[in-house]
Amino acid sequence: MSRSHTNVSEEVTDAACPLVEVLDHVAGKWSISILVAAARGPIRFTELERSIEGISRRMLTLTLRRLERDGLLTRTVHPTVPPKVEYSLTDMARELYSYLTGLVEWAERHRGAIARARTSYDAAVSPS
């Protein structure tokens, strides 16, 4: 291997590392569901729990904490009895949301082409 190509994997890892780290946090189905639900405005824990089908209370709590830690959600505790807690998107998360909606639009536009490509690929590689 030539000397110029010896650091290729290190360069790729260095370049991809921040992207992979961010995607690990925001690309999961629970994170995306929470971001979409919170995009409509401040939302309470129980509203999130009801609106996200299949999420456990523990997973919701863990995901909310991670998104808050990453600076994507703001948690506001109102001094009431019982305490009222609301979650809102930060400016950074609103920007991310705009990209997520773009990705959804792209997926909807190309869903048929992807299905046709898969069918064609599967027919070409499957034993006859």
ChimeraX attribute file (.defattr): number of C-alpha atoms within 10 A of each C-alpha:
attribute: neighborCount
match mode: 1-to-1
recipient: residues
	/A:1	5
	/A:2	5
	/A:3	6
	/A:4	7
	/A:5	9
	/A:6	10
	/A:7	10
	/A:8	10
	/A:9	10
	/A:10	10
	/A:11	12
	/A:12	10
	/A:13	13
	/A:14	11
	/A:15	11
	/A:16	11
	/A:17	12
	/A:18	11
	/A:19	11
	/A:20	12
	/A:21	10
	/A:22	11
	/A:23	11
	/A:24	11
	/A:25	16
	/A:26	21
	/A:27	13
	/A:28	11
	/A:29	12
	/A:30	19
	/A:31	18
	/A:32	15
	/A:33	18
	/A:34	24
	/A:35	24
	/A:36	17
	/A:37	19
	/A:38	23
	/A:39	18
	/A:40	10
	/A:41	12
	/A:42	16
	/A:43	18
	/A:44	16
	/A:45	16
	/A:46	12
	/A:47	12
	/A:48	19
	/A:49	17
	/A:50	10
	/A:51	13
	/A:52	15
	/A:53	10
	/A:54	10
	/A:55	16
	/A:56	11
	/A:57	13
	/A:58	9
	/A:59	13
	/A:60	19
	/A:61	13
	/A:62	12
	/A:63	18
	/A:64	22
	/A:65	16
	/A:66	16
	/A:67	19
	/A:68	17
	/A:69	11
	/A:70	14
	/A:71	14
	/A:72	22
	/A:73	25
	/A:74	18
	/A:75	17
	/A:76	13
	/A:77	11
	/A:78	11
	/A:79	9
	/A:80	8
	/A:81	6
	/A:82	7
	/A:83	9
	/A:84	12
	/A:85	16
	/A:86	20
	/A:87	24
	/A:88	23
	/A:89	27
	/A:90	17
	/A:91	12
	/A:92	12
	/A:93	22
	/A:94	18
	/A:95	12
	/A:96	16
	/A:97	18
	/A:98	12
	/A:99	12
	/A:100	16
	/A:101	12
	/A:102	12
	/A:103	12
	/A:104	12
	/A:105	12
	/A:106	11
	/A:107	13
	/A:108	11
	/A:109	11
	/A:110	12
	/A:111	12
	/A:112	11
	/A:113	12
	/A:114	12
	/A:115	11
	/A:116	12
	/A:117	12
	/A:118	12
	/A:119	11
	/A:120	11
	/A:121	11
	/A:122	11
	/A:123	11
	/A:124	10
	/A:125	8
	/A:126	7
	/A:127	6
	/A:128	5
